[in-house]
Amino acid sequence: MGIAATKRGRAVGGVVAAGALVMALTNCGGGTPTRSPKDVVKDYVSGLHDHDYSKACDQVTPGLQSKCNEQLPSAGVKSVDMHVGDQVISGDRAMVATTGKLCIGGQCSTYTEKTSGMPTKSKSFDEAFAAASDPDKANDLGAVVLVKHKGKWYIQLT
């Protein structure tokens, strides 16, 4: 009985040790890495460029993904020559700078200034985020606003 108990004890101990190792590795980055706001914007731009609207729409907030998938294909993406720049993160909100040209339907937007719409020494993150989130101002800015939802970053469409 002592030998069986010892073998069983070692087996259980080995399973517990293996489980602890898996948990430690997962908590130390062994799990799925979180994509940065910049990565999300790159995937959105890539989806637009490749006319992969599902890929593009997967990057927007979950509440707008189905509407995006319905409307984006018929909107007529004509030209995408966008470049993704720096990102600024503040808690569960982020902003990513973009430059280039985007034409959807009959409307084209051109962004040449790398810092257009981004926080500066004279404009706080909150002020820049509010301006870039305003539908009346957002088309004039190259900044993309993102929010974190359930641990993932999404583009907040205005």
C-alpha positions, 0 to 999 in steps of 0.5 A, spaced: 500 500 500 505 504 501 508 503 494 502 505 490 500 511 495 507 513 493 506 512 486 499 516 486 502 521 490 508 523 485 503 522 479 498 527 482 504 532 484 507 531 477 500 533 474 499 539 479 507 542 477 505 541 470 499 545 471 502 550 475 508 551 469 502 552 464 499 557 468 506 561 469 507 561 462 501 563 460 501 569 465 508 571 462 506 572 455 505 565 453 498 566 451 495 570 445 498 577 445 494 583 445 494 587 439 496 594 439 492 600 437 497 601 431 496 594 429 488 594 429 489 600 424 494 597 420 489 591 419 483 596 418 487 599 412 490 593 409 482 590 409 480 597 405 486 596 401 485 589 399 477 590 399 477 585 404 471 588 408 470 583 413 477 584 415 476 591 415 470 591 419 472 586 424 477 592 427 471 597 429 467 596 435 463 590 436 456 594 436 458 597 429 461 591 425 455 588 422 453 595 420 460 596 417 459 589 413 453 591 410 455 598 408 462 598 406 462 594 400 457 598 397 460 605 399 465 604 393 472 604 396 476 607 390 483 609 393 487 607 399 494 610 400 494 610 407 500 610 412 500 608 419 504 613 424 505 613 432 500 611 437 498 614 444 494 610 449 491 613 455 487 608 459 482 604 455 482 610 449 488 610 444 489 615 438 493 613 432 496 618 427 495 616 419 497 620 413 495 619 406 489 619 401 483 615 402 477 615 397 470 612 399 464 613 394 465 620 392 469 623 398 476 623 398 480 625 404 488 627 404 492 627 410 499 630 410 501 632 417 503 626 421 501 629 427 494 632 425 489 631 430 494 628 435 495 630 442 501 636 442 504 640 448 498 645 447 492 640 446 491 634 451 489 627 450 482 628 452 482 635 447 485 631 441 480 625 443 474 629 443 475 633 437 477 626 433 471 623 435 466 629 433 463 627 426 463 634 424 471 635 425 473 627 424 474 628 417 479 633 417 484 630 422 488 624 420 487 621 427 484 614 428 480 613 435 480 607 438 477 604 445 479 598 449 473 593 449 474 586 453 481 587 453 481 588 445 482 595 441 477 597 436 476 603 432 471 607 434 467 610 428 464 617 428 
